[in-house]
Amino acid sequence: MIIIEFKAKGKEYQYSAIDEAIRTVKFIRNSCIRLWLDNKGTGKSDLSRYSKILAKEFSFANELNSTARQAASERAWSSIVRFYDSCKKKVPGKKGFPKFQKRARSVEYKKSGWKLSPDKKSITFTDKKGIDLRSRYANGKLKLKGSWDLWRFDKKQIKRVRIVQRADGYYVQFCIAVNVKEELPHTGEIIGLDVGLKEFYTDSNGRSEPNPRFYRKGEKRLKFYQRRVSRKKKGSSNRKEAVNRLGRQHLKISRQREEHAKRLARCVIQSNDLVAYVREACRKARFKS
């Protein structure tokens, strides 16, 4: 299973419709959490049925595609299952009790509610939220901008489609069922890694990779944008713009960290036949003993 992502290009009315769909997902998820809190023994099937009841009671919930409503109830159940698993495993500290979501950033569709263009360079969402509405200047489609070759995959392989909101715009993610196998030449090397704070990691051969400290390097800009946010009046358009600038800076640092980790991981895997690493729990046990 792989996930490929494209930048979504559309009109302002389409972005507003996406925001409304995301708010509806948050409403359904929080309603399912409330049902679980008020009724002992509530299961996954109960939450799925409750999403249908919400669609009958609220018109804005009925406008969302049925598979998107099911995905929202599944999100609620996933948070409940994680809490149960933490309790069973007796995880120390907080167990992750399910909470009501204050901010939601995505809406997820399954097999229906969306349609790809023949060239697979644009997508249309066919529920009643208005993402596909046509206007004088737009044809109701979201253009997909990216370097992935989506045409290589059959539509049957696409299991889910997700719209994600980030500080720099909207993205469309495709969850594709495909087995990815890559044959690497045998090197005969075995290595152990110990991840730390001072160094990014230290291997069993004594070599270490320095920590790039992307956050520390960008901390000056973060403080600058944070001061701009604090100076703006709450609820004003200027404050929203300042918050967006701050979010973009955080997003930049997050992407730098992710790209750096992926690049190093690929180099380590290609250079060694076996890689072992020290888990945090094992490290704590070793120090205590």
FENKA-V286258 format. One line per field, one symbol per residue. ss: DSSP state (H for helix, E for strand, C for the rest). psi: psi as a letter, one per 20 degrees, with the letter a starting at -180 (. if undefined). burial: b if it has 24 or more other ideal C-beta (glycine too) atoms within 12 Angstrom, else e. Layout:
ss->???
psi->???
burial->???
This chain:
ss->CEEEEEEEECCHHHHHHHHHHHHHHHHHHHHHHHHHHHCCCCCHHHHHHHHHHHHHHCHHHHCCCHHHHHHHHHHHHHHHHHHHHHHHCCCCCCCCCCCCCCCCCEEEECCCCEEECCCCCEEEECCCCCCCCCCCCCCCCEEEECCCCHHHCCHHHEEEEEEEEECCEEEEEEEECCCCCCCCCCCCCEEEEEECCCEEEEECCCCEEECCCHHHHHHHHHHHHHHHHHHCCCCCHHHHHHHHHHHHHHHHHHHHHHHHHHHHHHHHHHHCCEEEECCHHHHHHHHHC
psi->pqpqqqppparhhghhhgghhghhggggghhhggghhiopjpaghghghhhhghhhhphhhhhqqhhhgghghhgghghgghgghhghilpqbqilpprpphpqjqppqdiriqpqrhikjqqppjajijhjpqahiqjjqpqopriqnhiiqqhhiohqppppprhjaqqpppopoqoopopqqpijqpqqqopaggqgqprijiqqpqphlhghhjhghghghhhhghiqppiqhhhghhhggghhgghggghggghgggggghgghhiqhppqqpqghhgghghh.
burial->eeebbbebebbeebeebbbbbbbbbbbbbbbbbebbeeeeebebeebbebbbebbeeeeebebbbbbbbbbbbbbbbebbeeeeeeeeeeeeeeeeebeebeebbbbbbeeebbbbeeebebbbbbbebbbbbeeeeeebbbbbeeeeebeeeeeeebbbbbbbbbbebbbbbbebeeeeeeeeeeeeeebebbbeeeebbebeeeeeeeeeebeeebeeebeebeeebeeeeeeeeeeeebbebbbebbbbbeeeeeeeeeebeeebeeebeebeeeeeeeeeeeeee
